[in-house]
Amino acid sequence: MRDFTTGSIPRHILSFSLPMFLGNLLQALYNTVDSFWVGRFLGPEALGAVSISFPIIFALISLVLGLTMASTTMVAQYRGAGQHHMVRKTVANSHLLIAIVGAASTLVGLALSDTILRLMQTPPEIFEQAALYLNIFLTGLVPMFLYNVASSILRGLGDSQTGLRYLAYATVFNIIADPIFIFGAGPIPPMGIRGVAIATVLAQVLSAVLIIRYMVRKTDLVSFDPKLWRLDGQLCLHMFRMGIPAGLQSVVVSFGMIVLTTIINTFGPTVVAAFGVASRMDQFAFMPAQTISFAVTALVGQNLGAQRHDRVREIVRWSTQLAFGITALVTIIAFLHPTLLIRIFTNDPDVLREGVGYLRIVGLSYVPLALMFTVSGVMRGAGDNTPTMVISFVTLWLVRLPLAYVLSYRFGWGVSGAWASITVSSTLGFLLNYAYYLTGRWKSKVIVQPPPAPAPQG
């Protein structure tokens, strides 16, 4: 575990972010590997079926992801304040809550998956495959959540490498298992798109088992004291106060993406496939800034817990400079060589054309989004997630979606109008988040408050 309250800030950011970046890269490879095998060997319709499932999956996991972010913030602040008993109590309560909410998310998803796909106007030629992939994937939500909360806790304590190691094992498993389950081998029959989903679920189970085993055997974070494994009302209140706004922000984003995908679906399966492929590139473009943002959350959380407000300003300065430099380079590559990137997944000329159009418009949003991630990481470290949630609602539901409809249909831009709405709303999101950061109000949300000043003597 690492103490972020002393030492070089840029060194802490880089040493924490690099393993996180590799971990996020591997996490993205879960879905990217699926898209590669499906797009190359099962065709554009199967690729569209896989792609259309992801906004639904993200909507279901959003609240849980918010709770895992809260776990990172809480253990970081308690660690900075030296309250080790509260760290262990947070670990136990986090896992209990995640297991309960994860099981509920699975049941809701399985019950409503077909209805949601119909409401999204999923093209009939890909509906059956989309429902099959989605329902199998949903059975792996609980192990996915358990891995994420364990990894988030370790990140809050300065360990970004352990989660990476076990995610690497799971990703290698997924890469090997995908073609085996798609085409069959030995006693395993060929299963097509069903096999893709099964391989991914098994990989998620593997990562969860390995990281929980590590926490039990190699750390003192998991206690078998029954008192720690009772849900603590005050602790859960803090977790929900921080986690629900972050989770609702993800819900706002994910349901907004479902509505945007519904608009995109009206342009046919070729555009759906292109959107699915090109948005994979978004994952990789955002990744450096997202990992820096997670580093910012851990560093800010520990330093606020230790009352080191002077170091928070330095964290913001260094992190924004790093995020801007890296993402600007990614933007240039996406703009100058979009065909090369899309061709990784498909050679279909129509899909290539639509994917190139997406990257050249949406690529302009990468830098503003990178800066927004970094600034919002400061608010997460303080535990102040509500303003970011409100900003997400405004920029997505009041700007992106109406603008996508107006530009696509009223102005006759076609699907390019939807792409343009993404860039406009992302830029506005950064400007509003930065404006709130400048107010300094987030400093009052820290759960670990300084001890009262001693009473004067005499």
Secondary structure by P-SEA (a helix, b strand, c coil): ccccccccaaaaaaaaaaaaaaaaaaaaaaaaaaaaaaaacccaaaaaaaaaaaaaaaaaaaaaaaaaaaaaaaaaaaaaacaaaaaaaaaaaaaaaaaaaaaaaaaaaaacaaaaaaaaccccccaaaaaaaaaaaaaaaaaaaaaaaaaaaaaaaccccaaaaaaaaaaaaaaaaccccccccccccccaaaaaaaaaaaaaaaaaaaaaaaaaccccccccccccccccaaaaaaaaaccaaaaaaaaaaaaaaaaaaaaaaaacaaaaaaaaaaaaaaaaaaaaaaaaaaaaaaaaaaaaaacaaaaaaaaaaaaaaaaaaaaaaaaaaaaacaaaaaacccccaaaaaaaaaaaaacccaaaaaaaaaaaaaaaaaacccaaaaaaaaaaccccaaaaaaaaaccccccaaaaaaaaaaaaaaaaaaaaaaaaaccccccccccccccccccc
